Amino acid sequence: MTLVLFSAFALADGASDFATFCGSCHGVGGAGDGAAAVALDPKPANFTAPEFWTEDKTDDYLAKVIKEGGAAVGKSPMMAPWGGSLSDEQIAAIVEHLKTLKQG
């Protein structure tokens, strides 16, 4: 695993990219309550819920889901792969942003 240090600017970019690419399903606040979530089954992950953050939710795991889609890790194929639209650096910044959404 590669250690990456994030500046406040990179975290802001991660939040912005999250809102752009993930917000319609996961909600801008990450609670799984975006406008498109109503039509999805299963519902999008709620990143604010402590139960989401199990030990298997490593940075590498989260990056793989974002890059390759939910099906790549045995989750819903409705979670689209974003690797064709986002760089590895953008994905890493989104992962860092996700960790700021943890509650509890």
N, C-alpha and C positions, 0 to 999 in steps of 0.2 A: 504494500500500500504506500502511496506517495503522500507525504505531508505537504499540505498546501496552506499557506497563511493567507487569510482574507482581510482585505482592508474594508473600511466602512463603505467605500465606493462599490466594491465587489458585492458586498451584502445587499446594498441598495439595488444593484443590477439584478441580483438573484430574486429579490422581492418583486421587482418590476417584471422580470421574465416569468416568474410564478403567476403573477396576476394575468399576464398576457396569454400564456400557454396552458395554465392549469386552473385558473380561477373559474372558468365557466362550469367546470365539474366539481372541483374541490372547494370552491368559494375563495374569495380574496383573502379571507382570514384563515383558510385551511381547514374549516370544520366539516367539509364534505357536503356543503349546502349551497353549491353554485346553482345557477339557474337551470343548467342541463341535468343536474342530479335527480330531479323529479322523474325523469324518464329512464333512469338507469337502474338496472338490477343485475348484479349487486350495486349498492350505493358506493360512491367514491370514499376512499379512506378519509378519516377524520384525524388530521395531524395534531389537533389540540387535545385529543383524548389520551390519557396516560396509557390505556390498554393497547394503543397502537404501537407504542415504543417498547416492544419486546427486544430481547437480546439479538435476534436475527436482523433487526433493522439497522444494519451497519451502513456506513457511507457507501461502500461498494454495492450493497444490495439496493439501496435507494437509487443510486446512479444507474444501475442496470435496469431497474423498472422504468425510469425516465427515458433512458436511451433506447431500450429494446421493447418496452411495453410490458403490460401485465402478464401476458401469456409466457414470456421468457422466464418467469419465476413461478409459474403455476397459478397465477391469479387471473382475474378477468381479462379476456381479450378486448374488452371495451376500453381498457386503459391503453391509449395509443402509444406507439413508439415515437419519440421525439428526436432520436439521434440524427435524422436527416435534416432537421431544422435547427438544432441547437448544437453548439460546439461542446467539447468536453469541459471547457472552462465554464461555460454557461451552466451546464448540468451540475458541476461541482458547486457553483454559487447558489443554485436552487436548492441543492442538498443542505448547504449551510443555512439557507433561509428556513427550510423545513424545521431544522433543529431549534430555531427561535420560536416556533409555534407551540412547542411542548408546554403543557400546563400540568401542574401537580407534581 
